[in-house]
């Protein structure tokens, strides 16, 4: 007979007491009748995430870690790129941390960003090394050489992102010289050269989307260059940019070339539109302030959604074509009356990128909300733009001015960057020219100092050296000066003779009175005179000792 299963034990939390009135509406909070008052509370959740059967009130729930809103954007179809680059963030580990912590997926740069970076001393050592190898190089050559080094390092750090996303992200952008913005031929030539020099598959070359730039974008797409079309302000210019990219892809297909690895973004500037329009709107239309930029961006996104539904794009997509994503640029808030994350929070949508400057990046990470917002009220954008037109805004003129101001701003930043490098190069070259003379002067000074040190040591040794036994006092000249004057060996003999003669004369003078006192006899006086002649001036007994000591002291010195 089958044995009946043992009845299950009722869970201990079956016996509960009512919650306090203030907590009566809190679900899941229970208290056990048999729970010791002094017992340490156990975690409410099991490792599997289920509620413990013996959980008691109040529940000891693990602290909930705040979710990084930057990391949430990828799930909403948007990639976060960083609108900044400088050598210190590459070498310090800052970029690596942003990639790991925030799911950062790309880097953009421009002349203004590099101008700020090169104004510091962060590149001085690298510039000095570059000049050693390129003594006649120009400031422009130096900039691109050092900037390319930065771009390569950033590309290498983002390469895993590039590989994990199938080439969609992990991109680093480098811009052509802004003074070429209206010359498509020179733009294409420099872009190809930069693309070749960087030598990384995840580099993008930024091209200002002027009318000349539109032509360059198509040609570079045909050449297989990843293009970041920049300085876009109007939906119409964005339309031209997207069509240039599509035409380039079609040309590659017609030539039998692959298109599956090509990537492109269109950098559509946002906050500058609000700044310019807000200043032109009268108080009568104050309600329209701060609304133009988002509606303008939505108009561009609407065209993107419509265009990728066409059959020709569907054919390209089957061959591996990737969409040209809209990249929201100029997303830092310039009006302090607006939210500091306004141009991030209101532009979250699929197939888009937001390149965020450092301050705004930190603000969104701290208190931003990640929600899909780009499609909200997108159908009302045309009406809002018309209201702004009715308020007296000339959109065509506005876009012309914004593009011109954008190019002029980058040209000025680039000119200042080159001026900064020119001044630094001049200083370094002058230092290099002065170095041989300075080295020679240093050597001479060192030799003089060494000679003076040797003289001082010799003088000290001469003063402290003990006299020989039986030696008399030094000559008066030596005693008065404290040291005998320098002279060579050939000068020793005359000096010795002089000393000997002096002593002989003194001896003769001392003996004459003694002889007179002992004997006044003339014959004895004559003998005394003869005795003096037996010691000629050049053979005194004591004089040679003084002469020898003088030579020894000279040699010591």
Buried (B, 14 or more C-beta within 10 A) or exposed (E): EEEEEEEEEEEBBEEBEEBEEEEEEEEEBBBBEEBEEEEEEEEBBEEEEEEBEBBBBBBEEEEEEEEBBBBBBBEBBBBBBBBBBBBEBBEEEEBBEBBEEBBBBBBBBBBBBBBBBBBEEEBEEBBBEBBEEEEEBEBBEBBBBBBBBBBBBBBEBBBEBBEEBEBBBBBBBBBBBBBBBEBBEBBBBBBBEBBEBBEBBBBBBBBBBBEBBBBBBBBBBBBBBBBBBBBBBBBBBBBBBBBBBBBBBBBBBEEEEEBEEBBBBBBBBBBBBBBBBBEBBEEEBEEBBBBBBBBBBBBBBBBBEEBBEEEEBEEBBEEEBBBBBBBBBBBBBEEEEBBBBBBBBBBBBEBBBBBBBEEBBEBBBEEBEBEBBBBBEBEEBEEBBEBBEEBEBEBEEBBEEBBEBBBEBBBBBBBBBBEBBBEBBEEBEEEEEEEEEEEEEEEEEEEEEEEEEEEEEBBEEBEEEEEEEEEEEBBEEBEEEEBBEEEEEEBBEEBBBBBBBBBBEEEBEEEEEEBEEEEEEEEEBEEBEEEBEEBEBEEBEEBEBBBBBBBBBBEEB
